[in-house]
Amino acid sequence: MTSKKSGSKSGPAESSDDSAVTTGDFSLIADIGGTNARFAIMTADGKIVKARTLACADYRDPAHAAQSYLEGAGLSQPRDACFAFACPTHEDRIRMTNNGWDFSRARTKEQLGLRRLEIINDFMALALSLPHLPASSLRQVGGARQVGKLPVGVVGPGTGLGVSGLIPHKGGWLPLDSEGGHASLAVSGRRETSILLHLEHHYGRVSAERVLSGPGLQALYQSISLLDGKAPQELAPAEIVARATPEDDEACREALEIFCALLGSFAGDFALTLGARGGIYIGGGIIPQLGEVFTGSDFRKRFEDKGRLSSYVAAIPCYVITADYPALTGAAAYLQHS
């Protein structure tokens, strides 16, 4: 995908210039996951300003979080809004998958006094950001240089596992509203099979998200420890990563290695399913923080390990998205063009 520079007329531009804000002449945008709600405003000329992150647990629903954000930013009434949520968004009643928010789309619009409220999937918003991200915010991991306008896929582990994509359509892009993170997990080899059986005993069905997420990294670490006859500690995902990278803890190291390998298998399967010859883009809150640890992992090896179709996926580039708040850019783009 040919990325565009910030400020391109074809999409929203990020800016730190708050002077562009005029009372009542702005739109509210948000990227809301299982843990954090990231808010910003889009000015009348398409700039994204006043970004702020709130903890979802501090608010009972998105309307109250939005009102708190607006008050804290010294703003009054937005004309319209686009909220991107990490859950299915096609009905009026929306239940967050990885936090306790359960709310009505219509009621939220009424509470905030909006003329228009668009609610979309968070990874659909991330996908919509891709045409507007500068090349400097993308780190390539294997594959050839992208040529032409071809389908692209987006995956990303965070509190959950997001999946989306873009399909070329009438000179533009058609985003996919997907819950592909809840597809069944495929493993390889005896060790991964033993871990999967252990997880199945605990959870029943094991989806990709059960492993390829922050809680999933914890589940991997705990299963590995127990299978090796050791008592696991209560470690947050960031602590597992911190202990794995200097190889201070063997269970943490193996958990992170398997995590990256399974993400490679999953992303390669998604590339085959979607025909994503334009590339697979990786976002979420975990992988962009790993840097060279991820680049040197088995991710790419497993991505390409597709038997008779290995040469097909070997040419597909993968990119880690390193931009700040890219889903806000996508939410703004949706609001502008829908």
DABELLIN-V570450 format. One record per residue. N is the residue number from 1. OMEGA is omega in radians with two decimals (999 if undefined). BURIAL is 1 if it has 16 or more other C-alpha atoms within 10 Angstrom, else 0. D_CENTER is the distance of its C-alpha to the mean C-alpha in Angstrom with 1 decimal. Layout:
# DABELLIN-V570450
N;OMEGA;BURIAL;D_CENTER + N;OMEGA;BURIAL;D_CENTER
This chain:
# DABELLIN-V570450
1;3.10;1;17.9 + 2;-3.12;0;20.1 + 3;-3.10;0;18.2 + 4;3.12;1;20.1 + 5;3.05;1;21.3 + 6;-3.13;1;20.4 + 7;3.10;0;23.0 + 8;-3.14;0;23.3 + 9;-3.06;0;25.0 + 10;-3.12;0;22.6 + 11;-3.10;1;19.8 + 12;3.12;1;19.1 + 13;3.08;1;19.9 + 14;-3.12;1;18.8 + 15;3.04;1;21.9 + 16;-3.10;0;23.3 + 17;-3.10;0;26.5 + 18;-3.10;0;26.9 + 19;-3.11;0;30.3 + 20;-3.05;1;28.9 + 21;3.03;1;28.3 + 22;-3.09;0;31.0 + 23;3.10;0;31.4 + 24;-3.08;0;30.3 + 25;-3.14;1;29.2 + 26;3.09;1;25.4 + 27;3.12;1;22.4 + 28;3.10;1;19.9 + 29;-3.10;1;16.2 + 30;3.02;1;13.5 + 31;-2.96;1;9.8 + 32;3.14;1;10.4 + 33;-3.13;1;8.8 + 34;-3.07;1;11.1 + 35;-3.02;0;12.5 + 36;3.00;1;12.3 + 37;-3.12;1;13.0 + 38;-3.12;1;12.8 + 39;2.99;1;15.7 + 40;3.03;1;17.5 + 41;3.02;1;20.1 + 42;-3.12;1;20.8 + 43;-3.10;1;24.4 + 44;3.13;0;26.8 + 45;2.98;0;26.6 + 46;3.12;1;22.8 + 47;3.10;1;22.0 + 48;-3.07;1;19.2 + 49;3.04;1;20.9 + 50;3.11;1;21.1 + 51;3.13;1;17.5 + 52;3.14;0;17.6 + 53;3.09;0;15.5 + 54;3.08;1;17.1 + 55;-3.13;0;17.0 + 56;-3.08;1;16.5 + 57;-3.12;0;19.4 + 58;-3.05;0;21.7 + 59;-3.07;0;21.8 + 60;3.11;0;22.8 + 61;-3.08;1;20.8 + 62;3.14;1;18.8 + 63;-3.13;1;22.1 + 64;3.06;0;23.5 + 65;3.14;1;20.5 + 66;3.12;1;20.8 + 67;3.09;1;24.5 + 68;3.11;0;24.2 + 69;-3.10;1;22.0 + 70;3.12;1;24.5 + 71;-3.13;0;27.5 + 72;3.13;0;26.2 + 73;-3.14;0;25.6 + 74;-3.10;0;29.1 + 75;3.14;1;28.1 + 76;-2.95;0;29.7 + 77;3.03;1;28.8 + 78;3.14;1;25.9 + 79;-3.13;1;27.0 + 80;-3.05;1;23.7 + 81;2.98;1;20.1 + 82;3.12;1;16.7 + 83;3.09;1;14.3 + 84;-3.05;1;10.7 + 85;3.10;1;10.3 + 86;-3.14;1;8.3 + 87;3.03;1;11.4 + 88;-3.02;1;13.9 + 89;-2.98;1;15.4 + 90;-3.14;0;18.4 + 91;3.14;0;21.2 + 92;3.12;0;22.8 + 93;-3.06;0;22.2 + 94;3.13;1;18.6 + 95;3.13;1;18.0 + 96;-3.10;1;14.8 + 97;-3.01;1;13.9 + 98;2.87;0;13.4 + 99;-2.98;1;15.7 + 100;-3.11;0;19.1 + 101;-3.14;1;18.7 + 102;-2.93;0;20.7 + 103;3.12;1;21.8 + 104;3.08;0;23.2 + 105;-3.10;1;21.8 + 106;-3.14;0;25.5 + 107;3.11;0;26.4 + 108;3.09;1;23.6 + 109;3.13;1;24.7 + 110;-3.13;0;28.2 + 111;-3.10;0;27.6 + 112;3.10;1;26.1 + 113;-3.04;0;28.8 + 114;3.00;1;26.6 + 115;-3.08;0;28.0 + 116;3.06;0;24.8 + 117;3.04;1;21.5 + 118;3.10;1;18.7 + 119;-3.09;1;15.9 + 120;3.07;1;13.0 + 121;-3.06;1;9.9 + 122;3.13;1;6.8 + 123;2.93;1;5.3 + 124;3.07;1;8.9 + 125;3.11;1;9.0 + 126;3.10;1;6.6 + 127;-3.12;1;9.0 + 128;3.12;1;11.9 + 129;-2.95;1;11.4 + 130;3.13;1;12.2 + 131;-3.05;1;16.0 + 132;-3.12;1;16.2 + 133;3.07;1;14.8 + 134;-3.14;0;17.7 + 135;-3.13;1;18.3 + 136;3.13;0;18.6 + 137;3.13;0;14.9 + 138;3.10;1;14.3 + 139;-3.06;1;15.7 + 140;3.08;1;17.1 + 141;3.06;1;17.4 + 142;3.10;1;20.3 + 143;-3.12;1;21.4 + 144;3.05;1;23.5 + 145;-3.12;0;23.1 + 146;3.13;1;21.5 + 147;3.07;0;24.4 + 148;-3.11;0;24.5 + 149;-3.05;1;22.2 + 150;3.12;1;20.7 + 151;3.09;1;17.8 + 152;3.10;1;14.4 + 153;3.11;1;11.5 + 154;3.05;1;7.8 + 155;3.11;1;6.4 + 156;3.05;1;4.4 + 157;3.03;1;6.3 + 158;3.00;1;6.6 + 159;3.00;1;9.1 + 160;3.09;1;8.3 + 161;-3.13;1;7.0 + 162;3.13;1;5.0 + 163;3.03;1;7.3 + 164;3.12;1;8.9 + 165;3.08;1;11.4 + 166;3.09;1;14.3 + 167;3.07;1;17.9 + 168;-3.05;0;20.8 + 169;3.04;0;22.8 + 170;3.10;0;26.0 + 171;3.12;0;25.3 + 172;-3.12;0;21.8 + 173;3.06;1;18.5 + 174;-3.11;1;17.8 + 175;3.11;1;14.1 + 176;3.06;1;13.4 + 177;-2.93;1;12.7 + 178;2.96;1;11.8 + 179;-3.08;1;11.7 + 180;3.10;1;12.0 + 181;3.14;1;10.5 + 182;3.01;1;13.9 + 183;-3.12;0;15.9 + 184;-3.13;0;18.5 + 185;3.06;1;18.1 + 186;-3.12;0;20.4 + 187;-3.11;1;22.1 + 188;3.06;0;24.8 + 189;-3.04;0;28.0 + 190;-3.08;0;29.9 + 191;3.12;0;27.9 + 192;3.09;1;24.6 + 193;3.10;0;26.7 + 194;3.12;0;28.3 + 195;3.12;1;25.0 + 196;3.13;1;23.8 + 197;3.10;0;27.2 + 198;3.13;1;27.0 + 199;3.10;1;23.7 + 200;3.10;0;25.2 + 201;-3.10;0;28.1 + 202;-3.00;0;26.0 + 203;-2.88;0;23.5 + 204;3.11;0;25.2 + 205;3.12;0;22.7 + 206;3.06;1;19.9 + 207;3.07;1;16.7 + 208;-3.11;1;14.1 + 209;3.12;1;12.0 + 210;-3.12;1;15.2 + 211;-3.04;1;15.0 + 212;-3.13;1;11.6 + 213;3.08;1;10.3 + 214;3.04;1;12.0 + 215;3.11;1;14.8 + 216;3.07;1;14.9 + 217;3.06;1;15.8 + 218;3.13;1;18.4 + 219;3.08;1;19.7 + 220;-3.13;1;20.1 + 221;-3.12;1;22.1 + 222;3.13;1;24.2 + 223;3.14;1;25.0 + 224;3.13;1;26.0 + 225;-3.10;1;28.2 + 226;3.11;0;29.9 + 227;3.12;0;30.5 + 228;3.08;0;32.2 + 229;-3.14;0;34.3 + 230;3.11;0;32.8 + 231;-3.13;0;31.7 + 232;3.04;0;28.0 + 233;3.07;0;27.5 + 234;-3.07;0;25.1 + 235;3.01;0;22.5 + 236;3.12;0;19.1 + 237;-3.14;1;16.3 + 238;3.12;0;17.0 + 239;3.09;0;20.7 + 240;3.12;1;20.2 + 241;-3.11;1;18.6 + 242;-3.14;1;21.4 + 243;-3.09;1;24.0 + 244;-2.98;1;22.8 + 245;3.01;0;22.8 + 246;3.14;0;26.5 + 247;3.09;0;27.2 + 248;-3.05;0;28.9 + 249;-3.05;0;27.8 + 250;-3.14;0;28.1 + 251;3.09;1;26.1 + 252;3.14;1;23.1 + 253;-3.12;1;23.5 + 254;3.12;1;23.6 + 255;-3.13;1;20.7 + 256;3.10;1;18.5 + 257;-3.12;1;20.2 + 258;3.09;1;19.7 + 259;-3.13;1;16.0 + 260;3.13;1;15.5 + 261;3.14;1;18.1 + 262;3.06;1;16.7 + 263;3.08;1;13.2 + 264;3.10;1;15.6 + 265;-3.12;1;17.4 + 266;-3.12;1;14.6 + 267;3.09;1;13.2 + 268;3.07;1;16.9 + 269;3.14;1;17.6 + 270;3.10;1;14.9 + 271;3.09;1;16.4 + 272;-3.09;1;19.8 + 273;-3.08;0;19.0 + 274;-2.99;1;17.5 + 275;-2.99;1;19.9 + 276;-3.11;1;17.2 + 277;3.07;1;19.9 + 278;3.09;1;18.3 + 279;3.00;1;15.7 + 280;-3.14;1;12.5 + 281;-3.03;1;9.7 + 282;3.12;1;7.6 + 283;-3.12;1;4.8 + 284;-3.02;1;3.7 + 285;-3.02;1;7.1 + 286;-2.98;1;9.4 + 287;3.14;1;10.0 + 288;-3.13;1;10.6 + 289;-3.03;0;13.1 + 290;3.09;0;15.1 + 291;-3.06;0;16.7 + 292;3.06;0;19.6 + 293;3.12;1;19.3 + 294;3.14;1;16.4 + 295;-3.11;1;18.4 + 296;-3.13;0;21.5 + 297;3.09;1;20.0 + 298;-3.14;1;20.7 + 299;-3.03;1;17.3 + 300;3.11;1;19.0 + 301;-3.13;1;22.2 + 302;3.07;1;20.6 + 303;-3.08;1;18.5 + 304;-3.06;1;21.9 + 305;-3.07;1;23.9 + 306;3.04;1;24.4 + 307;-3.09;0;28.2 + 308;3.13;0;29.9 + 309;-3.13;0;26.7 + 310;-3.14;0;25.9 + 311;3.11;0;27.3 + 312;-3.09;0;25.1 + 313;-3.14;1;21.8 + 314;-3.13;1;23.4 + 315;-3.06;1;23.5 + 316;3.12;1;19.8 + 317;2.98;1;18.1 + 318;-3.13;1;14.8 + 319;2.99;1;13.1 + 320;3.14;1;11.0 + 321;-3.11;1;9.6 + 322;-3.13;1;11.6 + 323;3.02;0;11.9 + 324;3.04;0;11.9 + 325;-3.09;1;10.2 + 326;-3.13;1;9.2 + 327;3.05;1;8.0 + 328;3.07;1;11.5 + 329;3.12;1;13.0 + 330;3.10;1;11.7 + 331;3.10;1;13.0 + 332;3.11;1;16.2 + 333;3.11;1;16.5 + 334;-3.11;1;16.4 + 335;-3.13;1;19.0 + 336;-2.93;0;21.1 + 337;-3.13;0;21.4 + 338;999;0;21.2
